[in-house]
Amino acid sequence: MNKEQIIIIGSSGHAKVIIDIIEKSNQYEIAGLTNANPINGEKVLGYNILGTDDDLASIIDKYTTTNFFIAIGDNWTRKNVQQKIIAQFPKAAFPKLIHPSAQIANDVTIGEGTVIMAGAIINSSSTIGDFVIINTKSSIDHDNKIKNFASIGPNATTGGNVSIGEFSVLGLSTTIKHGIAIGENCIIGSAAFLNKNCDDNLVMFGLPAKIIKSRVIGEKYL
């Protein structure tokens, strides 16, 4: 049976991880990738750069697919690209991608355009929103709520009943105590331990994590 094709938006290191997940899950055939500034003949892990995001109409005509995966690590940029695609192609589909080694409880809900990477664990009754990144070896305990366009760094760990707002980021190896609420557009820095709630638009680091500064929507962090 022929597999549906999918176009990967982006061609960075994050896109390489997405390629590996698609290959190992064997669910889609990769048509190729896009790049903001493609070089003629450029490939990523053997797959062609098909053009830029502005070339999507002609790319879709050639490959007859409207399946996309947005392989962009920055949360706000990922949102902007998703809106741009929807404006051009209202029927665009954004499949979720799950590495075969991820461990996910039966009653977990996972939204569109989300990726669950190798070795990740998501426990019972958790809800993962749309266009979320759950990175390698991260652990999401029971009854978590992770909202749209958030990202969880490699080896990050949350206790039970944690909520994480839209566009928020947990850095590498962060630990979030059970019952903690993190607002929108926050960054909890690498290796931090968060044991109190975090309001919107804050950067927190340390053991335990303390407020370092505020941030605005769209501010770069990668």
Helices and strands as residue ranges (DSSP letters): E 4-9, H 13-25, E 28-34, E 43-44, E 47-51, G 53-55, H 56-63, E 68-70, H 75-88, E 97-98, E 103-104, E 109-110, E 115-116, E 121-122, E 127-128, E 133-134, E 139-140, E 145-146, E 151-152, E 157-158, E 163-164, E 169-170, E 175-176, E 181-182, E 187-188, E 193-194, E 202-206, E 209-214
